[in-house]
Amino acid sequence: MNTPTIQKIKSLLVIGLLAASVLPALAQQKRTSPHETVSAVVDGDRVTVTYGRPYTKDPRSGTPRKIWGGLVPYGQPWRMGADEATTLITQQAIVFGDKTIPAGAYTLYMMPGETGASQLVFSTGLGGWGIPVDTKHDLTQVDLKKDALDQPVDQFTLSVGRNSGGGGLLKFSWENAQYSVAFTIKK
């Protein structure tokens, strides 16, 4: 090969490497909220949830937002957080009432109800940004218990822990409401 051909090949390789390193960064969407991973060992099983933690105030304007029935509309799927979809990982099968969730990774989202029960939905569709919610890969849904909070919560907060009655408890709070659901580990 002559020198100009070698130079062209080198130039094309450099351009290709630059494009390969820049394109993934351009493809990523910008996060608007801090993210957190919460985890607990319940009866020998580690249950982990990773989620975005939006604030009540709009991240662009700083204006307070109505959460339940506003930002989170009733009767429509809500991604339970911000940015990337909320992910639950369990090392063993877990049981919510009469519904068994096999060991593995799942996307969580919520179907909030203005009247009647709200549901926590487990989806096998992973890797989404969260909007729109992917409902095509739903595994199952479970009813949530709703409680009013004495003090408003400014930032969406999710926790996994031991339930005082045995097993575990998944709960999340925002604005003036807390939702929860108990679970056990399938033996």
C-alpha positions as a printed NumPy array, in Angstrom:
array([[  0.   ,   0.   ,   0.   ],
       [  1.173,   3.481,  -0.68 ],
       [  1.42 ,   6.179,   1.987],
       [ -1.732,   8.162,   0.952],
       [ -3.842,   4.976,   1.21 ],
       [ -2.437,   4.184,   4.672],
       [ -3.177,   7.765,   5.767],
       [ -6.773,   7.48 ,   4.495],
       [ -7.246,   4.214,   6.41 ],
       [ -5.804,   5.755,   9.589],
       [ -8.059,   8.8  ,   9.179],
       [-11.13 ,   6.63 ,   8.685],
       [-10.223,   4.561,  11.765],
       [ -9.797,   7.682,  13.887],
       [-13.124,   9.097,  12.645],
       [-14.812,   5.748,  13.315],
       [-13.398,   5.569,  16.851],
       [-14.476,   9.136,  17.602],
       [-17.979,   8.459,  16.294],
       [-18.201,   5.251,  18.33 ],
       [-17.216,   7.098,  21.506],
       [-19.469,  10.14 ,  20.952],
       [-22.693,   8.507,  19.702],
       [-23.518,   6.643,  22.941],
       [-23.172,   9.888,  24.89 ],
       [-25.511,  11.664,  22.473],
       [-28.027,   8.809,  22.652],
       [-28.336,   9.043,  26.436],
       [-31.13 ,  11.169,  27.779],
       [-30.405,  13.718,  30.456],
       [-31.562,  12.871,  33.975],
       [-33.673,  15.481,  35.696],
       [-33.746,  13.868,  39.165],
       [-31.298,  12.196,  41.539],
       [-31.312,   8.395,  41.544],
       [-31.078,   5.9  ,  44.365],
       [-30.766,   2.174,  44.906],
       [-32.428,   0.716,  48.005],
       [-31.991,  -2.857,  49.138],
       [-32.841,  -5.181,  51.997],
       [-32.288,  -8.817,  52.868],
       [-35.636, -10.356,  53.774],
       [-35.668, -13.964,  54.974],
       [-32.459, -14.725,  53.061],
       [-33.446, -12.933,  49.83 ],
       [-31.9  ,  -9.637,  48.727],
       [-34.532,  -7.388,  47.137],
       [-33.148,  -4.308,  45.364],
       [-34.933,  -1.373,  43.715],
       [-33.288,   1.358,  41.62 ],
       [-35.363,   4.449,  40.845],
       [-35.36 ,   8.167,  40.093],
       [-36.39 ,  10.55 ,  42.887],
       [-38.29 ,  13.533,  41.485],
       [-39.197,  16.501,  43.664],
       [-42.604,  18.084,  44.065],
       [-41.21 ,  21.269,  42.498],
       [-40.833,  21.338,  38.713],
       [-37.101,  20.916,  37.896],
       [-37.237,  23.649,  35.226],
       [-39.39 ,  26.337,  36.816],
       [-39.277,  25.523,  40.535],
       [-43.068,  25.746,  40.666],
       [-44.766,  23.305,  43.096],
       [-46.756,  20.609,  41.286],
       [-49.852,  18.685,  42.314],
       [-48.659,  15.064,  42.363],
       [-51.594,  12.638,  42.762],
       [-54.217,  13.388,  40.128],
       [-51.889,  15.958,  38.505],
       [-48.347,  14.978,  37.55 ],
       [-49.35 ,  11.369,  38.313],
       [-52.726,  11.035,  36.578],
       [-55.308,   8.643,  37.959],
       [-56.186,   5.634,  35.837],
       [-52.996,   5.775,  33.749],
       [-49.676,   3.929,  34.13 ],
       [-47.05 ,   5.898,  36.059],
       [-43.381,   4.88 ,  35.971],
       [-42.865,   5.313,  39.739],
       [-40.025,   7.789,  39.676],
       [-38.19 ,   9.805,  37.064],
       [-35.981,   9.221,  34.054],
       [-35.124,   5.515,  33.571],
       [-37.821,   3.016,  34.488],
       [-37.827,   1.779,  38.097],
       [-36.185,  -1.656,  38.38 ],
       [-36.703,  -4.375,  40.997],
       [-34.277,  -7.304,  41.327],
       [-34.97 , -10.319,  43.512],
       [-32.671, -13.318,  44.001],
       [-35.53 , -15.619,  44.989],
       [-39.204, -15.8  ,  44.093],
       [-41.311, -13.37 ,  46.12 ],
       [-45.028, -13.609,  46.844],
       [-47.476, -10.693,  47.004],
       [-50.786, -12.112,  48.246],
       [-51.601, -14.872,  45.747],
       [-49.172, -13.594,  43.055],
       [-45.677, -15.092,  42.758],
       [-42.898, -13.096,  41.113],
       [-40.062, -15.429,  39.967],
       [-36.454, -14.554,  40.8  ],
       [-35.112, -12.01 ,  38.318],
       [-35.282,  -8.371,  37.227],
       [-38.488,  -6.429,  36.576],
       [-39.646,  -2.951,  35.707],
       [-42.124,  -1.565,  38.248],
       [-44.846,   0.9  ,  37.514],
       [-48.062,   1.956,  39.197],
       [-51.686,   2.256,  38.112],
       [-52.968,   4.9  ,  40.55 ],
       [-56.675,   4.933,  41.294],
       [-58.605,   7.957,  42.503],
       [-61.24 ,   5.678,  43.982],
       [-60.667,   2.025,  44.732],
       [-57.337,   0.272,  44.837],
       [-54.159,   1.326,  43.082],
       [-51.948,  -1.4  ,  41.633],
       [-48.232,  -2.081,  41.508],
       [-47.4  ,  -3.675,  38.148],
       [-44.44 ,  -5.981,  37.427],
       [-43.201,  -5.958,  33.835],
       [-40.596,  -8.142,  32.133],
       [-39.802,  -5.306,  29.697],
       [-36.463,  -3.902,  30.899],
       [-34.252,  -1.038,  29.803],
       [-36.839,   1.613,  29.048],
       [-36.618,   5.271,  29.889],
       [-39.977,   5.188,  31.666],
       [-42.169,   7.218,  29.322],
       [-44.256,   5.932,  27.754],
       [-44.739,   3.029,  30.13 ],
       [-44.383,  -0.304,  28.311],
       [-47.533,  -2.261,  29.234],
       [-46.995,  -5.017,  26.633],
       [-44.71 ,  -7.071,  28.879],
       [-46.754,  -7.037,  32.097],
       [-46.286, -10.114,  34.26 ],
       [-48.825,  -9.333,  36.984],
       [-50.203,  -6.599,  39.225],
       [-50.925,  -6.427,  42.945],
       [-53.155,  -4.114,  44.984],
       [-51.509,  -1.417,  47.065],
       [-52.568,  -0.143,  50.471],
       [-52.882,   3.658,  50.597],
       [-52.362,   5.759,  53.716],
       [-52.449,   9.51 ,  54.212],
       [-49.245,  11.103,  55.51 ],
       [-49.189,  13.467,  58.484],
       [-46.388,  15.497,  56.861],
       [-46.009,  15.973,  53.105],
       [-42.999,  14.345,  51.4  ],
       [-41.251,  16.673,  48.924],
       [-39.243,  13.992,  47.098],
       [-40.517,  10.621,  45.839],
       [-39.162,   8.025,  48.269],
       [-39.226,   4.246,  47.931],
       [-38.098,   1.705,  50.526],
       [-37.699,  -2.039,  50.885],
       [-37.58 ,  -3.487,  54.386],
       [-38.722,  -6.09 ,  56.825],
       [-42.4  ,  -6.162,  57.7  ],
       [-43.207,  -6.203,  61.414],
       [-45.586,  -9.125,  60.763],
       [-42.866, -11.136,  58.956],
       [-41.662, -11.092,  55.38 ],
       [-40.977,  -7.794,  53.66 ],
       [-42.628,  -4.491,  52.875],
       [-42.282,  -2.35 ,  49.774],
       [-43.51 ,   1.2  ,  50.268],
       [-43.305,   4.529,  48.524],
       [-44.297,   8.024,  49.551],
       [-44.773,  11.346,  47.832],
       [-46.742,  14.482,  48.521],
       [-49.517,  13.493,  50.954],
       [-49.767,   9.716,  50.33 ],
       [-47.918,   6.522,  51.122],
       [-48.54 ,   3.272,  49.245],
       [-47.357,  -0.111,  50.488],
       [-47.552,  -3.829,  49.831],
       [-46.299,  -6.716,  51.946],
       [-44.493,  -9.709,  50.47 ],
       [-43.004, -13.033,  51.543],
       [-40.171, -15.096,  50.174],
       [-41.216, -18.302,  48.423],
       [-39.452, -21.235,  50.05 ]])
